[in-house]
Structures are given as C-alpha cells and as structure tokens.
C-alpha cells in the first residue's frame, strides 16, 4: 500500500478508537455451538470501559 508499518498501526489503532471496536470482523473456519451462543449473547451488551 505504500505506507510504513508505523503508519499502518496508527491508522489501525485510530480506526479502532473511532468505531469502538475492531475495524474488521474476526472469523475462524472452526466455530462450535458454545462460541456462537456466546457471540449472540454478547452482541447487544455495551462495551465495558476499563
């Protein structure tokens, strides 16, 4: 893309702050029922600030 690693990390971190989450949807090829259930349960919960 023509940007440095440092610039890419700054962009990633700024976007994470802007949208209050990861700027992509994490995925895995192997998903079990418990993981899916936990994702659905936590979808509507607000993010906790630490």
PDB file of N, H, CA, C and O in Angstrom:
ATOM      1  N   UNK A   1       0.810  -1.194   0.000  1.00  0.00           N
ATOM      2  CA  UNK A   1       0.000   0.000   0.000  1.00  0.00           C
ATOM      3  C   UNK A   1       0.855   1.259   0.000  1.00  0.00           C
ATOM      4  O   UNK A   1       0.341   2.354  -0.232  1.00  0.00           O
ATOM      5  N   UNK A   2       2.132   1.121   0.253  1.00  0.00           N
ATOM      6  H   UNK A   2       2.549   0.232   0.442  1.00  0.00           H
ATOM      7  CA  UNK A   2       2.980   2.294   0.223  1.00  0.00           C
ATOM      8  C   UNK A   2       3.035   3.073   1.520  1.00  0.00           C
ATOM      9  O   UNK A   2       3.385   4.253   1.512  1.00  0.00           O
ATOM     10  N   UNK A   3       2.690   2.427   2.662  1.00  0.00           N
ATOM     11  H   UNK A   3       2.406   1.468   2.669  1.00  0.00           H
ATOM     12  CA  UNK A   3       2.784   3.116   3.952  1.00  0.00           C
ATOM     13  C   UNK A   3       3.682   2.296   4.871  1.00  0.00           C
ATOM     14  O   UNK A   3       3.848   1.090   4.690  1.00  0.00           O
ATOM     15  N   UNK A   4       4.244   2.962   5.839  1.00  0.00           N
ATOM     16  H   UNK A   4       4.108   3.942   5.986  1.00  0.00           H
ATOM     17  CA  UNK A   4       5.130   2.268   6.775  1.00  0.00           C
ATOM     18  C   UNK A   4       4.310   1.449   7.769  1.00  0.00           C
ATOM     19  O   UNK A   4       3.108   1.663   7.929  1.00  0.00           O
ATOM     20  N   UNK A   5       4.971   0.522   8.422  1.00  0.00           N
ATOM     21  H   UNK A   5       5.947   0.347   8.291  1.00  0.00           H
ATOM     22  CA  UNK A   5       4.320  -0.288   9.448  1.00  0.00           C
ATOM     23  C   UNK A   5       3.805   0.600  10.572  1.00  0.00           C
ATOM     24  O   UNK A   5       2.713   0.382  11.097  1.00  0.00           O
ATOM     25  N   UNK A   6       4.599   1.600  10.936  1.00  0.00           N
ATOM     26  H   UNK A   6       5.486   1.777  10.510  1.00  0.00           H
ATOM     27  CA  UNK A   6       4.200   2.524  11.994  1.00  0.00           C
ATOM     28  C   UNK A   6       2.927   3.282  11.615  1.00  0.00           C
ATOM     29  O   UNK A   6       2.009   3.405  12.426  1.00  0.00           O
ATOM     30  N   UNK A   7       2.874   3.789  10.382  1.00  0.00           N
ATOM     31  H   UNK A   7       3.620   3.689   9.723  1.00  0.00           H
ATOM     32  CA  UNK A   7       1.676   4.493   9.919  1.00  0.00           C
ATOM     33  C   UNK A   7       0.468   3.555   9.869  1.00  0.00           C
ATOM     34  O   UNK A   7      -0.642   3.946  10.228  1.00  0.00           O
ATOM     35  N   UNK A   8       0.691   2.320   9.423  1.00  0.00           N
ATOM     36  H   UNK A   8       1.594   2.002   9.131  1.00  0.00           H
ATOM     37  CA  UNK A   8      -0.401   1.344   9.351  1.00  0.00           C
ATOM     38  C   UNK A   8      -0.956   1.052  10.746  1.00  0.00           C
ATOM     39  O   UNK A   8      -2.169   0.951  10.928  1.00  0.00           O
ATOM     40  N   UNK A   9      -0.063   0.917  11.730  1.00  0.00           N
ATOM     41  H   UNK A   9       0.923   0.999  11.582  1.00  0.00           H
ATOM     42  CA  UNK A   9      -0.508   0.657  13.096  1.00  0.00           C
ATOM     43  C   UNK A   9      -1.273   1.856  13.654  1.00  0.00           C
ATOM     44  O   UNK A   9      -2.291   1.681  14.324  1.00  0.00           O
ATOM     45  N   UNK A  10      -0.802   3.050  13.388  1.00  0.00           N
ATOM     46  H   UNK A  10       0.025   3.192  12.844  1.00  0.00           H
ATOM     47  CA  UNK A  10      -1.508   4.253  13.841  1.00  0.00           C
ATOM     48  C   UNK A  10      -2.901   4.327  13.223  1.00  0.00           C
ATOM     49  O   UNK A  10      -3.870   4.665  13.903  1.00  0.00           O
ATOM     50  N   UNK A  11      -2.997   4.011  11.938  1.00  0.00           N
ATOM     51  H   UNK A  11      -2.210   3.737  11.385  1.00  0.00           H
ATOM     52  CA  UNK A  11      -4.301   4.021  11.265  1.00  0.00           C
ATOM     53  C   UNK A  11      -5.226   2.973  11.874  1.00  0.00           C
ATOM     54  O   UNK A  11      -6.401   3.246  12.122  1.00  0.00           O
ATOM     55  N   UNK A  12      -4.697   1.773  12.113  1.00  0.00           N
ATOM     56  H   UNK A  12      -3.743   1.551  11.911  1.00  0.00           H
ATOM     57  CA  UNK A  12      -5.480   0.696  12.711  1.00  0.00           C
ATOM     58  C   UNK A  12      -5.982   1.099  14.098  1.00  0.00           C
ATOM     59  O   UNK A  12      -7.163   0.932  14.405  1.00  0.00           O
ATOM     60  N   UNK A  13      -5.102   1.621  14.920  1.00  0.00           N
ATOM     61  H   UNK A  13      -4.143   1.757  14.671  1.00  0.00           H
ATOM     62  CA  UNK A  13      -5.479   2.000  16.283  1.00  0.00           C
ATOM     63  C   UNK A  13      -6.476   3.158  16.281  1.00  0.00           C
ATOM     64  O   UNK A  13      -7.413   3.161  17.079  1.00  0.00           O
ATOM     65  N   UNK A  14      -6.290   4.137  15.401  1.00  0.00           N
ATOM     66  H   UNK A  14      -5.528   4.134  14.753  1.00  0.00           H
ATOM     67  CA  UNK A  14      -7.231   5.258  15.329  1.00  0.00           C
ATOM     68  C   UNK A  14      -8.608   4.777  14.888  1.00  0.00           C
ATOM     69  O   UNK A  14      -9.621   5.219  15.429  1.00  0.00           O
ATOM     70  N   UNK A  15      -8.653   3.879  13.912  1.00  0.00           N
ATOM     71  H   UNK A  15      -7.830   3.520  13.472  1.00  0.00           H
ATOM     72  CA  UNK A  15      -9.937   3.349  13.452  1.00  0.00           C
ATOM     73  C   UNK A  15     -10.605   2.526  14.551  1.00  0.00           C
ATOM     74  O   UNK A  15     -11.828   2.557  14.684  1.00  0.00           O
ATOM     75  N   UNK A  16      -9.825   1.797  15.333  1.00  0.00           N
ATOM     76  H   UNK A  16      -8.831   1.772  15.225  1.00  0.00           H
ATOM     77  CA  UNK A  16     -10.360   1.026  16.457  1.00  0.00           C
ATOM     78  C   UNK A  16     -11.030   1.954  17.466  1.00  0.00           C
ATOM     79  O   UNK A  16     -12.108   1.646  17.976  1.00  0.00           O
ATOM     80  N   UNK A  17     -10.397   3.084  17.754  1.00  0.00           N
ATOM     81  H   UNK A  17      -9.522   3.334  17.340  1.00  0.00           H
ATOM     82  CA  UNK A  17     -10.973   4.075  18.668  1.00  0.00           C
ATOM     83  C   UNK A  17     -12.224   4.696  18.051  1.00  0.00           C
ATOM     84  O   UNK A  17     -13.239   4.849  18.731  1.00  0.00           O
ATOM     85  N   UNK A  18     -12.161   5.053  16.773  1.00  0.00           N
ATOM     86  H   UNK A  18     -11.337   4.929  16.220  1.00  0.00           H
ATOM     87  CA  UNK A  18     -13.283   5.713  16.104  1.00  0.00           C
ATOM     88  C   UNK A  18     -14.557   4.880  16.134  1.00  0.00           C
ATOM     89  O   UNK A  18     -15.643   5.407  16.372  1.00  0.00           O
ATOM     90  N   UNK A  19     -14.425   3.581  15.892  1.00  0.00           N
ATOM     91  H   UNK A  19     -13.542   3.153  15.698  1.00  0.00           H
ATOM     92  CA  UNK A  19     -15.625   2.736  15.832  1.00  0.00           C
ATOM     93  C   UNK A  19     -15.831   1.923  17.108  1.00  0.00           C
ATOM     94  O   UNK A  19     -16.755   1.115  17.204  1.00  0.00           O
ATOM     95  N   UNK A  20     -14.946   2.154  18.093  1.00  0.00           N
ATOM     96  H   UNK A  20     -14.196   2.810  18.015  1.00  0.00           H
ATOM     97  CA  UNK A  20     -15.032   1.466  19.392  1.00  0.00           C
ATOM     98  C   UNK A  20     -15.049  -0.051  19.230  1.00  0.00           C
ATOM     99  O   UNK A  20     -15.851  -0.744  19.857  1.00  0.00           O
ATOM    100  N   UNK A  21     -14.173  -0.546  18.398  1.00  0.00           N
ATOM    101  H   UNK A  21     -13.522   0.017  17.889  1.00  0.00           H
ATOM    102  CA  UNK A  21     -14.053  -1.979  18.166  1.00  0.00           C
ATOM    103  C   UNK A  21     -13.060  -2.238  17.044  1.00  0.00           C
ATOM    104  O   UNK A  21     -12.437  -1.319  16.514  1.00  0.00           O
ATOM    105  N   UNK A  22     -12.932  -3.494  16.702  1.00  0.00           N
ATOM    106  H   UNK A  22     -13.439  -4.241  17.132  1.00  0.00           H
ATOM    107  CA  UNK A  22     -12.024  -3.851  15.624  1.00  0.00           C
ATOM    108  C   UNK A  22     -12.571  -3.379  14.285  1.00  0.00           C
ATOM    109  O   UNK A  22     -13.775  -3.464  14.042  1.00  0.00           O
ATOM    110  N   UNK A  23     -11.707  -2.887  13.421  1.00  0.00           N
ATOM    111  H   UNK A  23     -10.729  -2.818  13.618  1.00  0.00           H
ATOM    112  CA  UNK A  23     -12.168  -2.405  12.117  1.00  0.00           C
ATOM    113  C   UNK A  23     -12.349  -3.528  11.092  1.00  0.00           C
ATOM    114  O   UNK A  23     -12.287  -3.286   9.887  1.00  0.00           O
ATOM    115  N   UNK A  24     -12.569  -4.728  11.562  1.00  0.00           N
ATOM    116  H   UNK A  24     -12.620  -4.924  12.541  1.00  0.00           H
ATOM    117  CA  UNK A  24     -12.847  -5.873  10.704  1.00  0.00           C
ATOM    118  C   UNK A  24     -13.613  -6.896  11.523  1.00  0.00           C
ATOM    119  O   UNK A  24     -13.625  -6.827  12.752  1.00  0.00           O
ATOM    120  N   UNK A  25     -14.243  -7.830  10.861  1.00  0.00           N
ATOM    121  H   UNK A  25     -14.233  -7.886   9.863  1.00  0.00           H
ATOM    122  CA  UNK A  25     -14.993  -8.884  11.540  1.00  0.00           C
ATOM    123  C   UNK A  25     -14.091 -10.103  11.696  1.00  0.00           C
ATOM    124  O   UNK A  25     -13.785 -10.768  10.707  1.00  0.00           O
ATOM    125  N   UNK A  26     -13.659 -10.410  12.923  1.00  0.00           N
ATOM    126  H   UNK A  26     -13.907  -9.869  13.727  1.00  0.00           H
ATOM    127  CA  UNK A  26     -12.830 -11.609  13.114  1.00  0.00           C
ATOM    128  C   UNK A  26     -13.609 -12.859  12.718  1.00  0.00           C
ATOM    129  O   UNK A  26     -14.811 -12.956  12.965  1.00  0.00           O
ATOM    130  N   UNK A  27     -12.934 -13.784  12.122  1.00  0.00           N
ATOM    131  H   UNK A  27     -11.958 -13.705  11.921  1.00  0.00           H
ATOM    132  CA  UNK A  27     -13.611 -15.024  11.740  1.00  0.00           C
ATOM    133  C   UNK A  27     -12.659 -16.192  11.904  1.00  0.00           C
ATOM    134  O   UNK A  27     -11.439 -16.036  11.953  1.00  0.00           O
ATOM    135  N   UNK A  28     -13.242 -17.327  11.985  1.00  0.00           N
ATOM    136  H   UNK A  28     -14.233 -17.454  11.945  1.00  0.00           H
ATOM    137  CA  UNK A  28     -12.482 -18.559  12.073  1.00  0.00           C
ATOM    138  C   UNK A  28     -13.223 -19.607  11.263  1.00  0.00           C
ATOM    139  O   UNK A  28     -14.443 -19.541  11.112  1.00  0.00           O
ATOM    140  N   UNK A  29     -12.501 -20.544  10.758  1.00  0.00           N
ATOM    141  H   UNK A  29     -11.510 -20.598  10.881  1.00  0.00           H
ATOM    142  CA  UNK A  29     -13.137 -21.589   9.962  1.00  0.00           C
ATOM    143  C   UNK A  29     -13.816 -22.626  10.845  1.00  0.00           C
ATOM    144  O   UNK A  29     -14.735 -23.315  10.403  1.00  0.00           O
ATOM    145  N   UNK A  30     -13.370 -22.738  12.083  1.00  0.00           N
ATOM    146  H   UNK A  30     -12.623 -22.178  12.442  1.00  0.00           H
ATOM    147  CA  UNK A  30     -13.946 -23.713  13.007  1.00  0.00           C
ATOM    148  C   UNK A  30     -14.709 -22.959  14.090  1.00  0.00           C
ATOM    149  O   UNK A  30     -14.109 -22.254  14.901  1.00  0.00           O
ATOM    150  N   UNK A  31     -16.021 -23.109  14.102  1.00  0.00           N
ATOM    151  H   UNK A  31     -16.508 -23.682  13.443  1.00  0.00           H
ATOM    152  CA  UNK A  31     -16.861 -22.452  15.091  1.00  0.00           C
ATOM    153  C   UNK A  31     -17.711 -23.523  15.761  1.00  0.00           C
ATOM    154  O   UNK A  31     -18.367 -24.325  15.096  1.00  0.00           O
ATOM    155  N   UNK A  32     -17.686 -23.520  17.093  1.00  0.00           N
ATOM    156  H   UNK A  32     -17.153 -22.869  17.633  1.00  0.00           H
ATOM    157  CA  UNK A  32     -18.517 -24.501  17.784  1.00  0.00           C
ATOM    158  C   UNK A  32     -19.785 -23.831  18.320  1.00  0.00           C
ATOM    159  O   UNK A  32     -19.892 -22.605  18.319  1.00  0.00           O
ATOM    160  N   UNK A  33     -20.729 -24.632  18.769  1.00  0.00           N
ATOM    161  H   UNK A  33     -20.641 -25.628  18.770  1.00  0.00           H
ATOM    162  CA  UNK A  33     -22.015 -24.107  19.223  1.00  0.00           C
ATOM    163  C   UNK A  33     -21.865 -23.158  20.399  1.00  0.00           C
ATOM    164  O   UNK A  33     -22.571 -22.152  20.470  1.00  0.00           O
ATOM    165  N   UNK A  34     -20.952 -23.460  21.332  1.00  0.00           N
ATOM    166  H   UNK A  34     -20.379 -24.278  21.274  1.00  0.00           H
ATOM    167  CA  UNK A  34     -20.764 -22.607  22.502  1.00  0.00           C
ATOM    168  C   UNK A  34     -20.262 -21.218  22.080  1.00  0.00           C
ATOM    169  O   UNK A  34     -20.734 -20.205  22.596  1.00  0.00           O
ATOM    170  N   UNK A  35     -19.314 -21.172  21.149  1.00  0.00           N
ATOM    171  H   UNK A  35     -18.930 -21.995  20.730  1.00  0.00           H
ATOM    172  CA  UNK A  35     -18.802 -19.888  20.679  1.00  0.00           C
ATOM    173  C   UNK A  35     -19.894 -19.067  20.017  1.00  0.00           C
ATOM    174  O   UNK A  35     -20.014 -17.869  20.275  1.00  0.00           O
ATOM    175  N   UNK A  36     -20.691 -19.703  19.166  1.00  0.00           N
ATOM    176  H   UNK A  36     -20.593 -20.676  18.957  1.00  0.00           H
ATOM    177  CA  UNK A  36     -21.782 -18.998  18.503  1.00  0.00           C
ATOM    178  C   UNK A  36     -22.788 -18.460  19.511  1.00  0.00           C
ATOM    179  O   UNK A  36     -23.266 -17.334  19.376  1.00  0.00           O
ATOM    180  N   UNK A  37     -23.108 -19.264  20.520  1.00  0.00           N
ATOM    181  H   UNK A  37     -22.719 -20.179  20.629  1.00  0.00           H
ATOM    182  CA  UNK A  37     -24.059 -18.850  21.546  1.00  0.00           C
ATOM    183  C   UNK A  37     -23.509 -17.642  22.315  1.00  0.00           C
ATOM    184  O   UNK A  37     -24.245 -16.687  22.564  1.00  0.00           O
ATOM    185  N   UNK A  38     -22.240 -17.670  22.687  1.00  0.00           N
ATOM    186  H   UNK A  38     -21.642 -18.445  22.485  1.00  0.00           H
ATOM    187  CA  UNK A  38     -21.639 -16.560  23.419  1.00  0.00           C
ATOM    188  C   UNK A  38     -21.592 -15.289  22.571  1.00  0.00           C
ATOM    189  O   UNK A  38     -21.823 -14.194  23.083  1.00  0.00           O
ATOM    190  N   UNK A  39     -21.296 -15.426  21.288  1.00  0.00           N
ATOM    191  H   UNK A  39     -21.109 -16.316  20.872  1.00  0.00           H
ATOM    192  CA  UNK A  39     -21.290 -14.263  20.406  1.00  0.00           C
ATOM    193  C   UNK A  39     -22.672 -13.634  20.326  1.00  0.00           C
ATOM    194  O   UNK A  39     -22.798 -12.411  20.387  1.00  0.00           O
ATOM    195  N   UNK A  40     -23.701 -14.444  20.191  1.00  0.00           N
ATOM    196  H   UNK A  40     -23.599 -15.437  20.141  1.00  0.00           H
ATOM    197  CA  UNK A  40     -25.063 -13.930  20.109  1.00  0.00           C
ATOM    198  C   UNK A  40     -25.477 -13.259  21.417  1.00  0.00           C
ATOM    199  O   UNK A  40     -26.135 -12.218  21.399  1.00  0.00           O
ATOM    200  N   UNK A  41     -25.096 -13.850  22.552  1.00  0.00           N
ATOM    201  H   UNK A  41     -24.562 -14.695  22.567  1.00  0.00           H
ATOM    202  CA  UNK A  41     -25.453 -13.289  23.851  1.00  0.00           C
ATOM    203  C   UNK A  41     -24.768 -11.935  24.087  1.00  0.00           C
ATOM    204  O   UNK A  41     -25.351 -11.041  24.700  1.00  0.00           O
ATOM    205  N   UNK A  42     -23.552 -11.792  23.608  1.00  0.00           N
ATOM    206  H   UNK A  42     -23.078 -12.518  23.111  1.00  0.00           H
ATOM    207  CA  UNK A  42     -22.772 -10.578  23.870  1.00  0.00           C
ATOM    208  C   UNK A  42     -22.968  -9.488  22.820  1.00  0.00           C
ATOM    209  O   UNK A  42     -22.457  -8.380  22.982  1.00  0.00           O
ATOM    210  N   UNK A  43     -23.691  -9.783  21.756  1.00  0.00           N
ATOM    211  H   UNK A  43     -24.106 -10.683  21.624  1.00  0.00           H
ATOM    212  CA  UNK A  43     -23.869  -8.821  20.674  1.00  0.00           C
ATOM    213  C   UNK A  43     -24.526  -7.530  21.149  1.00  0.00           C
ATOM    214  O   UNK A  43     -24.153  -6.442  20.709  1.00  0.00           O
ATOM    215  N   UNK A  44     -25.498  -7.648  22.043  1.00  0.00           N
ATOM    216  H   UNK A  44     -25.801  -8.532  22.400  1.00  0.00           H
ATOM    217  CA  UNK A  44     -26.254  -6.460  22.460  1.00  0.00           C
ATOM    218  C   UNK A  44     -25.695  -5.811  23.723  1.00  0.00           C
ATOM    219  O   UNK A  44     -26.196  -4.771  24.151  1.00  0.00           O
ATOM    220  N   UNK A  45     -24.672  -6.402  24.321  1.00  0.00           N
ATOM    221  H   UNK A  45     -24.265  -7.246  23.972  1.00  0.00           H
ATOM    222  CA  UNK A  45     -24.096  -5.825  25.540  1.00  0.00           C
ATOM    223  C   UNK A  45     -23.190  -4.660  25.177  1.00  0.00           C
ATOM    224  O   UNK A  45     -22.442  -4.739  24.203  1.00  0.00           O
ATOM    225  N   UNK A  46     -23.249  -3.567  25.955  1.00  0.00           N
ATOM    226  H   UNK A  46     -23.857  -3.502  26.746  1.00  0.00           H
ATOM    227  CA  UNK A  46     -22.341  -2.449  25.688  1.00  0.00           C
ATOM    228  C   UNK A  46     -20.915  -2.807  26.068  1.00  0.00           C
ATOM    229  O   UNK A  46     -20.686  -3.663  26.922  1.00  0.00           O
ATOM    230  N   UNK A  47     -19.964  -2.149  25.432  1.00  0.00           N
ATOM    231  H   UNK A  47     -20.151  -1.454  24.738  1.00  0.00           H
ATOM    232  CA  UNK A  47     -18.564  -2.386  25.747  1.00  0.00           C
ATOM    233  C   UNK A  47     -18.257  -1.848  27.133  1.00  0.00           C
ATOM    234  O   UNK A  47     -18.724  -0.774  27.512  1.00  0.00           O
ATOM    235  N   UNK A  48     -17.462  -2.609  27.891  1.00  0.00           N
ATOM    236  H   UNK A  48     -17.082  -3.482  27.583  1.00  0.00           H
ATOM    237  CA  UNK A  48     -17.062  -2.162  29.220  1.00  0.00           C
ATOM    238  C   UNK A  48     -15.798  -1.335  29.094  1.00  0.00           C
ATOM    239  O   UNK A  48     -14.859  -1.715  28.395  1.00  0.00           O
ATOM    240  N   UNK A  49     -15.782  -0.217  29.767  1.00  0.00           N
ATOM    241  H   UNK A  49     -16.545   0.092  30.335  1.00  0.00           H
ATOM    242  CA  UNK A  49     -14.573   0.623  29.775  1.00  0.00           C
ATOM    243  C   UNK A  49     -13.704   0.213  30.952  1.00  0.00           C
ATOM    244  O   UNK A  49     -14.195   0.043  32.067  1.00  0.00           O
ATOM    245  N   UNK A  50     -12.408   0.055  30.697  1.00  0.00           N
ATOM    246  H   UNK A  50     -12.009   0.194  29.791  1.00  0.00           H
ATOM    247  CA  UNK A  50     -11.507  -0.336  31.788  1.00  0.00           C
ATOM    248  C   UNK A  50     -10.689   0.816  32.279  1.00  0.00           C
ATOM    249  O   UNK A  50      -9.882   0.655  33.194  1.00  0.00           O
TER     250      UNK A  50
END
